[in-house]
Amino acid sequence: MLALVVGLLYLVAGRAVRSQDATGSRFVCNAIPPGAEPGCGYGPTGNRVQSSSPVEDELRNTIIQLRETILQQKETIVSQQGTIKELNSKLARCEAAADESSQGKSRGQGSRRKEYGKNTMGDLPRDPSETIDQLGKTMQSLKGRLENLEQSLRLPITNVSTAGVSALTPLPPELRELLRQRLGALETQLLRKVAELEEEKSQLYNETAAHRQRTESALNSLLERITELEKNNNAFKSPEDFKVSLPLRTNYLYGRIKKSLPEMYAFTVCMWLKSSASPGIGTPFSYGVPGQANEIVLIEWGNNPIELLVNDKVAQLPLSVSDGRWHHICITWTTRDGFWEAYQDGERLGTGDNLAPWHPIKPGGVIILGQEQDIVGGRFDATQAFVGELSQFNMWDRVLRPVDIMGLANCSAYMPGNVVPWIDANVEVFGGATKAALEICEDRAFDS
């Protein structure tokens, strides 16, 4: 730049000499006082000589423009140096963050997570996702600033117009190359950091998913175990070893079988009974269907003998069970000729026929233990209520053989009903009726 100024001054001086030679005049050089502007003439006395030559005015304006341009370029260089220092600082932070991340990997998962708590590049968030977003924003900002800087570097730094000639003086290419290298290194560091954080985020997600799967598996196993214990956690050694107690003659104590009956053309019903009530033990069970509340009923009412009702038809049975001891009774019936049999403690004590012959047992009704139904499932009469205990109420859709009934009565065989089995989950109690554990064969032996 200084060489350019000297050359211009030399050019002006030469032109002035040639002008003086052409007119036959001499060129006089005078000393210029300190602080005076070049090109301004001074007389021998030191006073400024006013010149009206257009060449001198043009040269003076050119010199002023050159000085202003030099000042502007100086300010630009200072600003660019500040930007370079800031970029170097950012790059140093990125390198420090990369070094810390590399050291953190060798310390294991726990220490690596702690490294994210450090301030590696500004105020970065601790969450990997937020860190990645913040790094992306920082990288974009730095790239934008560097692109603006490169664009400014491509613009003419010096634009001096003298007699229609433009002179372009860009910054040295070494500076631009250094900036490009710094930018590339910064981008490499940032991309490596983003990749590491992405990998860390993926590992954390996989660990979380695996932990969640293990937790859900453990919870499912625990729930299955709890369900199993709830099924088995009752007061009975086995689901059929219990009794229903109906201690009072009321119209609100009763039990209910959850299952209903299909359409049947024969049946066998067996149970254990214990009662000392008088007069009459009441109604051990009843089955009612819509339109016929007395579809099947076993009842001892007042001083009458025990009766079996089928479709509201009655047969008297030669049974006696009101001595306060356990008795096993079975009743069989078939629609063919309405034939029936009555067993007590394994022995057949009576038979008969013409009990609702050719009548099929209707399905979809309600089985009540301890009460006689005047409507399906309700309207009980306290005078007909059963008082005592009953157990092992089973029902089949066929007539059992005498040998099967004897095996049930002497506890040598166990044969649950194929239509209504006696199990705890199948029996509900209401109004104060209770269920209690009972091993009927041991209890019966103790009574004997």
Helices and strands as residue ranges (DSSP letters): H 2-23, E 41-42, E 48-49, H 54-105, H 109-115, H 128-154, H 173-232, E 242-246, E 254-257, E 266-274, E 282-289, E 292-300, E 307-310, E 313-316, E 327-334, E 339-344, E 347-352, E 366-369, G 382-384, E 388-396, H 402-409, G 424-426, E 427-430, E 434-437, H 440-447
